Amino acid sequence: MTLYEYETEIIKKEFSEVKFLVRKDSHSKVLLEKRDGKRLVALRIKKPFDISVYRALTEISNENLCTVYEVSENEQEYLVLEEYCEGIAMSDMVGEKLSEKEAVFAAMSVANALYALNLKGIVHRDVKPENIVISEEKRIKLIDFSISRIYKDTSSSDTKMLGTIGYAAPEQFGITQSDVRSDIYFVGVLLNMLLVGEHPVVKMSQSKVIKPVLDRCLMINPSDRYGSAEELYRDLEKVKEKLG
C-alpha cells in the first residue's frame, strides 16, 4: 500500500467532510473532522504541479505558520494534509483602530513566519490580510501557499506574474525574480494598513518610531529594502520596545 492509498483510507474511515474551503478544476481544499473533534485540511492538487514548496513545508515547524503534515501522490494528483488554522482573517481588522504596538506585534509575527520560510528558500508571494489568521488565543498565522515558490539563483525573473495587486512588490510583475525582499514589501504594506487603514500610496503612517521601518520595507528597488526577514524582525522588536 502506498502512502497516498494509506492516507486516503484513513480519511475515509476516521474523518467526515465538513465543507469545501476551495473547489476549482486544478485543486480542491476540504475541511475534515474526526469523531473526537480534531480538524484537518486535505488539499488535492491535480498533476502536473510543482509540489516542492509543500514538501519543504513538511520540514518546518513555526508558531506563526499553519503546519503541513504530509505530502503523498498517485498518478493523477497530490494529497497534502495540513493543520486547520481557525480564526479571524486579518482583513476583518483592517480599518479598525489598532494601537501602534498591536500593529507592530502583527508585523513581527508575519516576519517570524517569513523567516522560517526563507530558511527553506520559500518566497510566499501573497502576504495580505486575507492570508493571515488570528486565533482565539491571539496567535497570528500566515496561511495559503498556493503561489509560493522556491527561490532559484539561476532565474532572472518569475515564470508567472502572480500576487495580489496592491500588496505585491513591483518586481513580481515581470521586472526581476521575487525573493525574500518581495515578501518584506508585503509586510510594509500590511503594517501601514493596520496603522492607518489605507494603502501607503493613499495614506502613509507618520509614526516617528515606525516610519523608518516602513520606508525601508517599501523601497521600490529591492536592494534598498531589508535583506532578510530576520533583520526586519529585529528592527520591529526595537520599535516595540520603544513603544513600551
C-alpha positions in Angstrom: 0.0 0.0 0.0 1.4 3.4 -0.9 1.3 6.4 1.4 -1.3 8.0 -0.7 -3.6 4.9 -0.5 -3.0 4.6 3.2 -3.9 8.3 3.9 -6.9 8.1 1.6 -8.1 5.1 3.6 -7.6 6.8 6.9 -9.5 9.8 5.8 -12.5 7.7 4.7 -12.5 5.6 7.9 -11.8 8.3 10.5 -12.9 11.6 9.1 -16.0 13.2 7.8 -16.1 16.1 5.3 -17.3 19.3 6.9 -17.2 21.6 3.8 -15.2 22.6 0.8 -12.9 25.6 1.5 -11.8 25.7 -2.1 -13.2 24.0 -5.2 -11.5 24.5 -8.5 -10.6 22.5 -11.6 -7.0 22.5 -10.7 -7.3 21.8 -6.9 -9.7 21.5 -4.0 -9.4 22.0 -0.3 -11.7 20.2 2.1 -12.1 20.7 5.8 -12.2 17.3 7.6 -13.3 16.5 11.1 -12.6 13.4 13.3 -15.1 12.0 15.8 -13.0 13.5 18.6 -13.4 16.9 17.1 -9.9 17.1 15.6 -9.9 19.0 12.3 -7.6 18.7 9.3 -7.4 20.1 5.8 -7.0 17.9 2.8 -5.6 19.7 -0.3 -5.8 17.8 -3.5 -3.8 19.2 -6.5 -4.0 17.8 -9.9 -0.8 17.0 -11.8 1.3 18.4 -13.3 2.2 20.8 -10.4 5.5 21.8 -8.8 5.0 20.3 -5.3 8.4 21.3 -4.0 7.1 24.1 -1.8 4.7 21.8 0.1 7.4 19.1 0.5 9.7 21.8 2.0 6.9 23.0 4.3 6.6 19.5 5.9 10.1 20.2 7.4 9.1 23.5 9.0 7.6 23.9 12.5 6.9 27.5 13.3 4.3 29.1 15.7 3.2 31.6 13.0 2.7 29.1 10.2 0.0 26.5 9.6 1.7 23.2 9.7 1.9 20.9 6.6 1.9 17.4 7.9 2.3 15.1 4.9 2.5 15.1 1.1 1.6 12.0 -0.9 0.7 11.3 -4.5 -0.8 8.9 -7.1 -0.6 9.1 -10.9 -3.3 11.9 -11.1 -2.8 14.1 -8.1 -1.0 15.2 -4.9 -2.6 14.9 -1.5 -1.5 17.5 1.1 -2.6 17.2 4.7 -2.5 20.5 6.6 -3.3 21.9 10.0 -6.7 23.7 10.1 -5.9 27.2 11.3 -9.2 28.6 12.6 -9.7 32.2 13.4 -10.5 35.7 12.2 -8.9 36.9 9.0 -6.8 40.0 9.5 -8.7 41.5 6.6 -11.6 41.9 9.0 -9.5 44.1 11.2 -8.1 46.5 8.5 -9.9 49.7 9.1 -10.3 49.2 12.8 -8.1 51.3 15.0 -5.1 49.1 16.2 -2.6 50.6 18.6 0.9 51.0 17.2 2.1 48.2 19.5 -0.6 45.8 18.2 0.2 46.6 14.6 3.9 46.1 15.2 3.3 42.8 17.0 1.3 41.6 14.0 4.1 42.5 11.6 6.6 40.8 13.9 4.5 37.6 13.7 4.4 37.7 10.0 8.2 38.4 9.8 8.8 35.4 12.0 6.8 33.2 9.7 8.7 34.6 6.7 12.0 33.9 8.3 11.1 30.2 8.8 10.0 30.0 5.1 13.1 31.8 3.9 15.4 29.4 5.6 14.0 26.8 3.2 14.3 29.1 0.3 10.5 29.7 0.1 9.1 33.0 -1.1 5.4 33.3 0.0 4.5 36.0 -2.7 1.0 36.7 -1.4 1.2 38.2 2.1 -2.1 40.1 2.6 -4.7 40.4 5.4 -6.9 37.6 3.9 -4.0 35.2 4.2 -3.3 36.0 7.9 -5.4 34.3 10.6 -5.8 35.4 14.2 -6.9 32.6 16.6 -8.9 33.0 19.8 -5.6 32.8 21.7 -4.4 35.8 19.7 -1.9 33.6 17.8 -1.2 35.0 14.3 -0.6 32.6 11.5 0.3 33.0 7.8 -1.6 30.7 5.5 -2.1 29.9 1.8 1.0 28.8 -0.1 -0.8 28.3 -3.4 1.5 30.7 -5.3 4.6 30.3 -3.1 7.8 29.3 -4.9 11.4 28.1 -4.2 13.9 30.8 -4.9 16.2 29.9 -7.8 19.7 31.5 -8.1 19.7 30.9 -11.8 16.4 32.6 -12.6 16.3 36.3 -13.5 12.5 36.7 -13.3 9.4 34.9 -12.2 7.9 32.4 -14.6 4.4 33.8 -13.9 3.3 37.2 -12.7 1.4 36.3 -9.5 0.4 38.1 -6.3 -2.4 40.4 -5.2 -2.3 43.8 -6.8 -1.9 46.4 -4.1 0.2 44.1 -1.9 2.6 42.6 -4.5 6.1 44.1 -4.8 6.9 45.8 -8.2 9.3 43.0 -9.2 6.5 40.5 -9.1 5.1 41.9 -12.3 7.9 40.7 -14.5 10.8 43.1 -13.7 13.1 40.7 -11.7 12.7 37.4 -9.8 10.8 37.7 -6.5 12.7 36.8 -3.3 12.5 37.4 0.4 12.6 41.2 -0.2 9.3 40.9 -2.1 7.7 39.4 1.0 9.2 42.2 3.1 7.5 44.7 0.8 4.2 43.0 1.6 4.8 43.4 5.3 5.4 47.1 4.8 2.0 47.5 3.0 0.3 45.3 5.7 1.8 47.3 8.6 0.8 50.6 7.1 -2.8 49.4 6.5 -3.1 48.2 10.1 -1.9 51.6 11.3 -3.9 53.9 9.2 -6.4 51.7 7.3 -5.1 52.7 3.9 -2.5 51.5 1.3 0.7 53.5 1.5 0.0 55.1 -1.9 -3.2 56.6 -0.4 -2.0 57.5 3.1 1.3 56.8 4.8 1.7 56.4 8.5 3.6 59.3 10.0 4.6 57.5 13.2 8.1 58.8 14.0 9.0 55.4 15.6 7.6 53.1 12.9 8.0 55.2 9.7 11.8 54.4 9.2 10.9 50.7 9.1 8.0 51.3 6.8 10.1 53.4 4.4 12.8 50.7 4.2 10.2 47.9 3.6 8.5 49.8 0.8 11.6 50.9 -1.2 11.0 50.4 -5.0 14.4 48.9 -5.5 14.6 45.5 -3.7 18.3 46.1 -2.9 17.3 49.1 -0.7 14.9 47.0 1.4 15.7 44.8 4.4 17.8 41.9 3.1 16.1 39.3 5.3 13.0 38.7 7.4 15.2 38.2 10.4 16.7 41.7 10.0 13.2 43.2 9.7 12.1 41.3 12.8 14.9 42.7 14.9 14.1 46.2 13.9 10.4 45.7 14.7 11.4 44.3 18.0 13.4 47.5 18.8 10.4 49.6 17.7 8.1 47.6 20.0 10.5 48.2 22.9 10.4 52.0 22.2 6.6 51.9 22.2 6.7 50.4 25.7 
